[in-house]
Structures are given as structure tokens and as C-alpha cells.
Amino acid sequence: MKLGRTHLMDAMPVRFDQVLSGWACQVDVDAERIERCRDDLLHVPIGGTAVGTGVNAHPSFAAEFARRSAARPAWSSAWAPARSH
């Protein structure tokens, strides 16, 4: 048992199973949201540097990274055309 508080209302007792149920629901909803935007998340600008410009990076870094990551079944080779966004 713990006290739950929301929007300046009085504290109400909340059972631990209610807390876990809320967390489980959040995880399910967020997993669905991530799956829906998965393809967009896989468009990654690969420049080889912190700011994505590619300056001082090996010339073949982006292409080699794309080749190696495409060999992983869960990854896509859909890299963004620009090195930085």
C-alpha cells in the first residue's frame, strides 16, 4: 500500500498491484508506439562524428557502417541521405 497523489487532490491509498498494472499498461502502449515509428527511427544520419558532418572521419565510414549493420536481421540499411539533420 502506498499513497497516490494527483493534481492537488487528497492522497488516496493505492495497492502495489495497481501500480504494477499501470506500469504494464504504459510499457504495452509505448512498445506499440515504438513499433509504429520503427521505420522512421531507422533513418539515421551516419557521418562518423558527434555533429554528423563527417569531418575528420574515414571516407568510407558511413558506407562501411551501413554495410555491417545491414547484415544484422533486426536492423535496416535505410540511412538518411544527409550526414546531419
C-alpha positions in Angstrom: 0.0 0.0 0.0 1.2 3.5 -0.8 -0.3 6.9 -1.1 -1.1 8.2 -4.5 -1.4 11.9 -5.2 -2.6 13.7 -8.2 -3.5 17.3 -9.2 -3.8 18.8 -5.7 -6.3 16.1 -4.6 -6.2 14.3 -1.3 -3.9 11.3 -1.0 -5.6 8.0 -1.8 -4.3 4.5 -0.9 -3.0 2.6 -3.9 -2.2 -1.1 -3.9 1.1 -2.3 -5.3 -0.7 -4.4 -7.9 -2.5 -1.3 -9.2 0.9 0.4 -9.6 2.3 -2.6 -11.5 -0.8 -2.7 -13.7 -0.3 0.9 -14.6 3.3 0.3 -15.4 2.5 -2.7 -17.5 -0.1 -0.7 -19.5 2.4 2.0 -20.1 5.0 -0.5 -21.4 2.5 -2.0 -23.7 1.3 1.3 -25.1 4.9 2.5 -25.6 6.0 -0.7 -27.3 3.2 -0.2 -29.8 4.2 3.4 -30.4 7.8 2.4 -31.0 6.8 -0.3 -33.4 4.6 2.2 -35.4 7.5 4.6 -35.8 10.2 1.9 -36.2 10.9 2.7 -39.9 11.3 6.4 -39.2 13.7 5.7 -36.3 15.9 3.6 -38.6 16.6 6.6 -40.8 19.9 7.6 -39.1 22.4 10.1 -40.5 25.8 8.4 -40.3 28.6 10.9 -40.5 31.1 9.4 -38.1 31.4 12.4 -35.9 29.5 13.9 -33.0 27.8 16.6 -35.1 27.3 14.3 -38.1 29.3 16.3 -40.7 31.8 13.6 -41.3 34.8 15.9 -40.9 37.9 14.0 -39.9 36.0 10.7 -40.3 37.4 8.0 -42.5 35.9 8.5 -46.0 34.3 5.1 -46.1 33.0 5.2 -42.5 29.3 5.7 -43.4 29.2 3.1 -46.2 31.0 0.5 -44.1 28.7 1.2 -41.1 25.7 0.7 -43.4 27.1 -2.5 -44.9 27.8 -4.0 -41.5 24.6 -3.0 -39.9 22.5 -4.3 -42.9 23.9 -7.7 -42.1 22.0 -7.7 -38.8 18.5 -9.0 -39.3 16.8 -6.6 -36.9 18.5 -3.5 -38.5 17.7 -1.7 -41.7 20.1 -0.1 -44.1 17.8 2.9 -44.6 20.3 5.5 -43.7 19.4 9.2 -44.2 20.9 10.8 -47.3 22.2 13.8 -45.4 25.0 13.3 -42.9 23.4 15.7 -40.4 19.8 16.8 -39.7 
